[in-house]
């Protein structure tokens, strides 16, 4: 028989973990449906919802189905959606001309959602990648070897004003061009859209985890060419100070909400941005984060519901006030 071993402890933190009730009382971070923004993909025509192969449970929706989905999300308490267009490749060119068409898919989608579900908050991306044949977020320079910053920003300003006119509540520049937040703010104000907010993708990293999204919107065309890399505008995943600097610049230029993207691998950056601003901080749990959890769950290696919850809890605990996530609907339903 081993002798009873006794510690003389004043602190026994396990006391507060003893019962479910005590654990609930001492819970520090709680997810709620209003924390989520649901990214949704829209296509033209009347096609049935088409599942994105690398994103189980995520569909490209025609406008009528998109409206239904917005209604369902709102009913579950999800207050906002971020809309992304999947364009017919024939509409794409090197300049992304279709982005400035008053009747382009995304603007028709926004008008339809606003008319049918006016209470839902709509975000739209301000970036050219769904519209360019090369898949870059902007237009190329004369040498065709880089995205041209200022000319791109000029186009983004026009896009933002068109989106505001269509009824978007929050425009979200995801392009990472220098000076775009300030320029978009001035363009919106000059056009009378002083109430339209800007969610700045402030710290957007050049991530390998965007793959499934590029399949979803068909922006991966440049794959295999020397133009594939977005490294001249998106952040180096190695850089923390540079990310904080981007957030500081965007706030000074007039951003209303600052975003970090991806989320799960960049929790330190979420915390850093939370500490340098008093504005709301958003984080985008991106397509690859979603795909990873699904793939492992499919193999029977992870428990989907548990890891889904834990992944989002970690993002909120790190300091995100708002989370863009493809899990938004099922999480809201589960909470
Ligand atoms: C580009 C954009 C990207 C995402 C949203 N807007 C990816 C990219 O830079 O290619 C990714 C979202 C996701 O992976 O879920 N403007």
Boltz pocket constraint, residues with backbone or C-beta under 6 A from the ligand:
constraints:
  - pocket:
      binder: B
      contacts: [[A, 125], [A, 127], [A, 128], [A, 129], [A, 135], [A, 137], [A, 174], [A, 175], [A, 209], [A, 210], [A, 211], [A, 212], [A, 213], [A, 214], [A, 219], [A, 230], [A, 285], [A, 286], [A, 287], [A, 288]]
      max_distance: 6.0
